[in-house]
Amino acid sequence: MCIPFFTIISLFVRIKLGRPILFKQLRVSKNNHIFTMYKFRTMRDSRDANGNLLPNELRQTKFGSFLRSTSLDELPELWNILKGDISFVGPRPLVPEYLPYYTEYELQRHKVRGGLIPPEVLYGDITPTWQQQFKYEIDYANHVSFLLDFKIMIASLKGIFKRNAIQYGNYNRESFFQERRDKIKKED
């Protein structure tokens, strides 16, 4: 059932963005388990004269923004769900480089598997700050239930339409790593 859909999206990614079709990145899930997450590629591989990737804003395309705003870029994560790396609902799996910067409180987000659909959609907060995101995720990890998952999945359907309205595909925030490093510098 999904194969024709995946094939069509793959073809468009290949034509509009080139190779590779899939974006792969290490992420962290339950009990700090590190795994490879798969998504459809949404940015060009444009580089400066020194071979460094250009900023995200310069590599983003209308097609990539569309994939992100509709969450179609996340369809390959179904493979991660089948493998047991993540669940349908759970905290956003983030990169391993963030692990040393979490507080003990923030590490509670790893008591459960990461998820395709994050808990913040339940609150209609689709562009949360890092602190807000962690609060939603920790509340979820401490109160996980079938009913809560169901509510989040229903809210995610509404959220997709809201994301389209604000052009979510173009939303970028400062990396957690950079935000935490800046905070540490201010405290010194």
C-alpha positions as CSV (number, residue, x, y, z in Angstrom):
1,M,0.0,0.0,0.0
2,C,2.8,2.5,0.9
3,I,5.2,1.4,-1.8
4,P,3.7,3.4,-4.7
5,F,3.6,6.5,-2.4
6,F,7.2,6.0,-1.3
7,T,8.2,5.5,-5.0
8,I,6.5,8.8,-6.1
9,I,8.1,10.8,-3.3
10,S,11.5,9.2,-3.9
11,L,11.3,10.1,-7.6
12,F,10.4,13.7,-6.8
13,V,13.2,14.0,-4.2
14,R,15.7,12.6,-6.8
15,I,14.6,15.0,-9.5
16,K,14.3,18.1,-7.3
17,L,17.1,17.6,-4.8
18,G,19.4,14.9,-6.2
19,R,21.0,12.1,-4.4
20,P,20.9,10.7,-1.8
21,I,17.1,10.4,-1.6
22,L,17.2,9.6,2.1
23,F,18.7,11.7,4.9
24,K,20.3,9.5,7.6
25,Q,21.4,10.7,11.0
26,L,22.3,9.2,14.3
27,R,19.6,9.9,17.0
28,V,18.9,8.9,20.6
29,S,15.9,7.1,21.9
30,K,14.9,5.1,25.1
31,N,17.7,4.6,27.6
32,N,20.1,6.7,25.4
33,H,20.0,4.0,22.7
34,I,21.6,5.4,19.6
35,F,20.2,4.4,16.2
36,T,20.1,5.7,12.6
37,M,17.0,7.6,11.7
38,Y,15.8,7.9,8.1
39,K,13.9,10.7,6.5
40,F,13.3,11.9,2.9
41,R,15.9,14.5,2.1
42,T,14.5,18.1,2.1
43,M,17.6,20.3,1.3
44,R,20.1,20.7,-1.4
45,D,23.7,19.7,-0.8
46,S,24.9,23.3,-1.7
47,R,28.4,24.2,-0.5
48,D,30.6,27.3,-0.3
49,A,34.0,27.7,-2.1
50,N,35.7,25.9,0.8
51,G,33.4,22.8,0.6
52,N,31.3,23.7,3.7
53,L,27.6,23.3,3.7
54,L,25.7,26.5,3.2
55,P,23.2,27.5,6.0
56,N,19.9,25.7,6.0
57,E,18.0,28.7,4.8
58,L,20.1,28.8,1.6
59,R,19.7,25.0,1.0
60,Q,16.0,24.8,1.6
61,T,13.7,24.5,-1.4
62,K,9.9,25.0,-1.9
63,F,9.6,21.3,-2.4
64,G,11.6,20.5,0.7
65,S,9.5,23.0,2.7
66,F,6.4,21.2,1.4
67,L,7.7,17.8,2.5
68,R,8.4,19.1,6.0
69,S,5.2,21.1,6.4
70,T,3.1,18.0,5.5
71,S,5.4,15.6,7.4
72,L,5.9,13.5,4.3
73,D,9.7,13.8,4.9
74,E,9.2,11.6,7.9
75,L,7.6,8.6,6.2
76,P,10.8,6.6,6.1
77,E,10.7,6.7,9.9
78,L,8.1,4.0,9.6
79,W,11.1,1.7,9.1
80,N,12.5,2.9,12.5
81,I,9.1,2.1,14.1
82,L,9.1,-1.4,12.6
83,K,12.7,-2.0,13.8
84,G,11.6,-0.8,17.3
85,D,13.9,2.2,17.5
86,I,11.0,4.6,18.0
87,S,7.3,4.6,18.5
88,F,4.5,6.4,16.7
89,V,4.3,8.8,19.7
90,G,7.1,10.0,21.9
91,P,9.8,12.6,22.5
92,R,11.6,13.8,19.4
93,P,14.7,11.7,18.9
94,L,17.6,14.2,19.0
95,V,21.3,13.9,18.0
96,P,23.8,12.1,20.4
97,E,25.9,15.3,20.5
98,Y,23.3,16.8,22.8
99,L,23.6,14.1,25.5
100,P,26.3,15.8,27.6
101,Y,24.3,19.0,27.7
102,Y,21.1,17.6,29.2
103,T,20.3,18.2,32.9
104,E,19.2,15.2,35.0
105,Y,15.6,16.4,34.6
106,E,15.9,16.6,30.8
107,L,17.3,13.1,30.6
108,Q,13.9,11.8,31.8
109,R,12.7,12.2,28.2
110,H,14.7,9.0,27.5
111,K,12.6,6.9,29.8
112,V,10.4,6.1,26.8
113,R,11.1,5.5,23.1
114,G,11.4,8.6,20.9
115,G,8.5,9.0,18.5
116,L,7.4,10.0,15.1
117,I,4.7,12.3,16.6
118,P,6.0,14.5,19.4
119,P,3.9,15.3,22.5
120,E,3.8,19.1,21.9
121,V,1.2,18.7,19.2
122,L,-1.3,18.0,21.9
123,Y,-0.8,21.5,23.1
124,G,-0.9,23.1,19.7
125,D,2.6,24.2,20.2
126,I,4.4,23.3,16.9
127,T,7.3,25.7,17.3
128,P,8.3,25.3,21.0
129,T,11.4,26.6,22.7
130,W,13.8,23.9,23.9
131,Q,12.6,24.3,27.5
132,Q,9.0,24.0,26.4
133,Q,9.7,20.9,24.3
134,F,11.5,19.2,27.1
135,K,8.7,19.9,29.5
136,Y,6.1,18.4,27.2
137,E,8.3,15.4,26.6
138,I,9.1,14.8,30.2
139,D,5.4,15.1,31.1
140,Y,4.7,12.6,28.4
141,A,7.4,10.2,29.6
142,N,6.0,10.4,33.2
143,H,2.4,9.9,32.2
144,V,2.5,7.7,29.1
145,S,-0.7,5.8,28.3
146,F,-2.7,4.5,25.4
147,L,-5.3,7.3,25.9
148,L,-2.6,10.0,25.9
149,D,-1.0,8.5,22.7
150,F,-4.5,8.5,21.1
151,K,-5.1,12.2,22.0
152,I,-1.7,13.1,20.6
153,M,-2.3,11.2,17.3
154,I,-5.6,13.0,16.8
155,A,-4.1,16.4,17.6
156,S,-1.3,15.7,15.1
157,L,-3.9,15.5,12.3
158,K,-5.0,19.1,13.2
159,G,-1.4,20.1,13.6
160,I,-0.5,19.2,10.0
161,F,-3.0,21.8,8.8
162,K,-1.7,24.4,11.2
163,R,1.9,23.7,10.2
164,N,1.0,24.4,6.5
165,A,-0.6,27.7,7.5
166,I,2.6,29.0,9.2
167,Q,5.0,27.5,6.6
168,Y,6.4,25.1,9.2
169,G,8.8,23.6,6.6
170,N,10.8,26.9,6.8
171,Y,10.9,26.9,10.6
172,N,14.4,26.7,12.1
173,R,15.6,27.3,15.6
174,E,19.0,27.6,17.2
175,S,20.4,24.1,17.9
176,F,20.1,22.9,21.4
177,F,23.9,22.4,21.5
178,Q,24.5,26.1,20.6
179,E,21.8,27.4,23.0
180,R,23.2,25.3,25.9
181,R,26.8,26.4,25.1
182,D,25.7,30.0,25.1
183,K,24.0,29.6,28.5
184,I,27.1,28.0,30.0
185,K,29.2,30.9,28.7
186,K,26.9,33.4,30.3
187,E,27.1,31.6,33.6
188,D,30.9,31.7,33.6
